[in-house]
Amino acid sequence: MRELRKDPIVGRWVIFSIERSRRPSDFQLEAAAKRGGPCPFCPGQEESTPSEVLAYRSVGSAPNAPGWQVRVVPNRYPALGIEGALDERTQGLFEKMNGIGAHEVIIETPDHHASLATLPLAHIEAVLWAFRDRTLDLMQDTRFCSLQIFKNHGAAAGASLEHPHSQLIALPIVPKRLQEELTACAEYYRRHGGCLFCALIQQDMQMGERVVVENAAFVALTPFASRFPFEVCLLPKTHAAAFERASREIYHLLAAILREVLQRIHTLLQDPPYNLMLHSAPWTTACDAYYHWHLELTPRLTGVAGFEWGTGFYINPTLPEEAARFLRDVPIEQRD
C-alpha cells in the first residue's frame, strides 16, 4: 500500500512508498573518511579564523587564544556581508537589494572528535546559550528581521569541516519556509483562536505513536508528513514564539532532549549525516499569539531528485510511526 499525507502546517504533500518500506539497517551509508585535526576550529589555530565575536572562556584566558569552551566567529566566506546598506530597488517585476546580513560560525567545542551527541549536558546547554546571545545581539541591527540557526553534520549534509560547529545567518527578509509557517499559523489562529502547533502537539501526545521521547518541557515527534526517513521535530510543550526569550531551565531541558534524540539517531543509524534547523519568530512580526518555535532534525539518508524538485512532493520510504518506534527502542545510557 502507498499513502499520501498532507503536512498540517504548510500544506505540503508527501508520498509514503510503503511497498518499499525501509528499516534502519537498510540505510547503510558509506562512512566518510575522517581527516582529523588540527583544523582552523581547533585550539591553537585561532589565528586561522576571524576575531571572535563571542566566547565562553576559562577565567584568565585571552581572546582569540586557547582556553575557550564555545567560540563564535564571523564566517570567513560569508553568504551575506555585514557592511553596507540594503538599498532596496525594483526594475518592473524584479526586486533586489544588496546582499547584507551576518554569517557566523558557532564552534561548539574545542574537541575536534566530539559531537553534540557525545558532549556533556552542560556543554550542549552552553551551545544553546551562544545561539541565544548572538540572536539578542543581532536583533539590535535594524537592517535584519530574522535569523536562521542551522547545523550541517557530515559532508553529505553540507559540512565542509568535520570539527563540530553550527552556523547562523541574520537576514533582511523573512525566509519563504518560515513565512509559510507564519501564514498557516496566523490563519489557524484567526479561525480557531489558538496555536496550530499547540493543537498538533496535543493530538500527537494523545495518540502517542509518533512520540520519540519527552521531558517536562519538550516533546520530540516524527512529523505526520515527514519529508525524510527518521525526521524529528522538537517542540516546547508550553506555547512560545521566540527561542531567544526562553528561561535557563528551558535551555537545560532542551539540551537534555536534544542530546537524547541525537544519541538515538547516532546509535540506530550509525552516526548519519543530518541537518538541524531552528525555526523561531522573526523579531519584526507580531506573532507571539500564534507562532511556536521549534527545532527540525533531518537525517540525510535519501536523496532529492527530479520528481521532488519538479513537483514539491517528497517520497519517504519509512512511515513516521515506524521511525518513532525504532527510535524509542534504542537503549540509551543515562548520564549527567
KADASUL-V392908 format. One line per field, one symbol per residue. burial: # if it has 16 or more other ideal C-beta (glycine too) atoms within 10 Angstrom, else .. A space follows every 50 residues. Layout:
BEGIN
burial=???
END
This chain:
BEGIN
burial=....#.###....###.......#..#.........#..####..#..#. .####.#.........#########..#.#.................#.# ##########.#..#####...#############..##...#######. ####.##.#.##############...#.###.###.##.....####.# #..#.....#####..#####################.######.#...# ###################.######.######.#.#..########### ##...........#######.###.##..#......
END
